């Protein structure tokens, strides 16, 4: 694409210091993407709860979503991700309020790097924040000499599937499985950097 900037060739700090509105045209706000800090834990938890309920209540049921929040989003779990040397955890903030986050790191069972989570508050959907978070994560992976990474997503999460397809991921696997008592189809997408 003519005039496109290859963010992978920029130093990580340059990419991470730009407001999202400069990375993605048409933004209504000046959302910044930066590395997450332990002080962001409650904001990450708030975005997770709102986004998971909006996305998965109809797919998995609100009780299952509550279980996931209670297990995956306890303070210690988020703090560990934020401080882990082999992982990268970034947040999108609007006036110091966390409105999105992304977390990536090694996934030893598959011997790849994996996007563990990327979520944007529903009030900010469609504003390019997910793409900006992904650009920052990909810069971090590039800086670590990672050539590709994967993400797992439920097939019924059509918004996420469309996002991954639109941002250059290719589906490499599909598996029928059970998630906390609910039959689901899990897709694995991979992207080369």
C-alpha positions in Angstrom: 0.0 0.0 0.0 1.5 3.3 -1.1 2.4 5.6 1.8 2.0 2.9 4.5 4.4 3.0 7.4 6.0 -0.2 8.4 5.8 0.2 12.2 8.0 -2.8 12.7 11.0 -0.8 11.4 10.5 2.0 13.9 12.1 1.8 17.4 9.6 0.4 19.9 9.5 3.6 21.9 8.5 5.6 18.9 5.5 3.5 18.1 4.5 3.2 21.8 4.6 7.0 22.3 2.1 7.9 19.5 -1.6 8.5 20.4 -3.9 6.1 18.7 -5.5 9.0 16.8 -2.1 9.3 14.9 -2.0 5.6 14.1 -5.6 5.3 13.1 -7.4 8.1 11.3 -10.9 9.0 12.4 -10.5 8.6 16.1 -12.8 10.6 18.3 -10.4 10.7 21.2 -6.7 10.8 22.0 -6.2 7.3 23.2 -2.6 6.4 24.0 -1.1 2.9 23.9 1.6 2.2 26.5 3.1 -0.6 28.5 0.8 -1.8 31.3 1.8 -1.1 34.9 0.6 -2.7 38.1 -1.5 0.4 38.8 -3.6 -0.6 35.7 -4.9 -3.8 37.2 -8.3 -2.6 38.2 -8.8 -0.8 34.9 -7.9 -4.0 33.0 -10.3 -5.9 35.2 -13.1 -3.4 34.5 -12.6 -3.6 30.7 -12.4 -7.4 30.9 -15.7 -7.7 32.8 -17.6 -5.3 30.5 -16.2 -6.8 27.3 -16.5 -10.5 28.4 -20.2 -10.0 29.4 -21.0 -8.1 26.2 -19.3 -10.7 24.1 -19.8 -14.0 25.8 -23.0 -13.9 27.9 -25.1 -15.1 25.0 -22.5 -17.6 23.9 -21.4 -19.1 27.2 -23.8 -17.7 29.8 -23.2 -15.0 32.4 -22.4 -17.6 35.1 -19.5 -19.0 33.0 -18.3 -15.4 32.3 -18.3 -14.7 36.0 -16.3 -17.8 36.7 -13.7 -16.8 34.1 -13.5 -13.3 35.6 -13.0 -14.8 39.1 -10.2 -17.1 37.9 -8.4 -15.4 35.0 -8.6 -11.8 36.2 -7.7 -11.9 39.8 -5.1 -9.2 40.8 -2.3 -11.7 41.0 -2.9 -13.1 37.5 -2.9 -9.7 35.9 0.1 -8.5 37.9 2.1 -11.6 36.9 1.4 -10.8 33.2 2.3 -7.2 33.6 5.6 -7.9 35.3 6.7 -11.1 33.4 9.9 -10.6 31.5 9.0 -13.0 28.7 5.6 -11.4 28.1 4.4 -8.1 26.8 1.2 -6.4 28.2 0.0 -3.1 26.9 -3.0 -0.9 27.6 -4.9 1.8 25.7 -5.7 4.7 27.9 -8.1 7.7 27.5 -7.4 10.4 30.0 -5.7 7.8 32.3 -8.7 5.4 32.1 -7.9 2.0 30.7 -10.1 1.4 27.6 -8.3 -1.6 26.1 -5.4 -4.0 26.6 -3.4 -6.7 24.9 -1.1 -9.4 26.3 1.2 -11.7 24.4 3.9 -14.2 25.3 5.3 -17.7 24.9 2.9 -20.6 24.7 5.1 -23.7 25.4 2.5 -26.4 24.7 2.4 -25.3 21.0 6.0 -23.9 20.9 4.8 -20.6 19.6 4.1 -17.1 20.9 0.4 -16.5 21.6 -1.8 -13.5 21.9 -3.3 -14.4 25.3 -5.9 -11.6 25.3 -6.9 -8.4 23.5 -10.0 -6.6 24.5 -11.4 -3.1 24.0 -14.2 -1.6 26.1 -17.4 -1.8 24.1 -17.9 2.0 24.2 -14.7 2.2 22.1 -15.4 -0.5 19.6 -14.8 0.5 16.0 -12.4 3.3 16.8 -9.2 1.5 15.8 -8.0 0.8 19.3 -7.7 -2.9 18.7 -5.5 -2.3 15.7 -3.3 0.1 17.6 -2.9 -2.5 20.5 -2.1 -5.1 17.9 0.5 -2.9 16.3 2.2 -2.3 19.6 2.2 -6.1 20.4 3.6 -6.9 17.0 6.4 -4.4 17.5 7.2 -6.1 20.8 7.3 -9.5 19.2 9.4 -8.2 16.3 11.9 -6.8 18.9 12.0 -10.3 20.4 12.8 -11.8 17.0 9.5 -13.6 16.9 8.5 -14.3 13.3 4.9 -15.4 13.8 2.3 -15.8 16.6 -1.1 -17.4 17.2 -4.4 -16.6 18.8 -7.3 -18.9 19.9 -10.8 -17.6 19.5 -14.3 -19.1 19.7 -15.9 -19.3 16.3 -19.1 -17.8 17.6 -17.2 -14.6 18.5 -17.8 -13.2 15.0 -16.5 -9.7 15.9 -13.1 -11.2 17.0 -12.9 -13.6 14.0 -13.6 -10.7 11.6 -10.9 -8.6 13.4 -8.3 -11.3 13.1 -9.0 -11.9 9.5 -9.0 -8.1 8.7 -5.6 -7.7 10.4 -3.8 -10.4 8.5 -4.3 -13.6 10.5 -5.0 -16.9 8.8 -7.0 -19.7 10.3 -4.8 -22.8 10.8 -7.0 -25.0 13.0 -10.6 -25.7 14.1 -11.6 -27.9 16.9 -14.9 -28.9 18.6 -14.3 -28.7 22.3 -16.0 -28.1 25.6 -15.4 -24.9 27.6 -16.7 -25.0 31.2 -19.5 -27.3 30.2 -20.4 -25.5 27.0 -19.8 -27.1 23.5 -17.8 -24.6 21.4 -15.8 -24.5 18.2 -12.3 -23.1 18.9 -10.3 -21.6 16.0 -6.6 -21.0 15.9 -5.3 -18.1 13.8 -1.7 -17.5 12.9 0.0 -14.4 11.7 3.5 -14.0 10.2 5.4 -10.8 11.1 
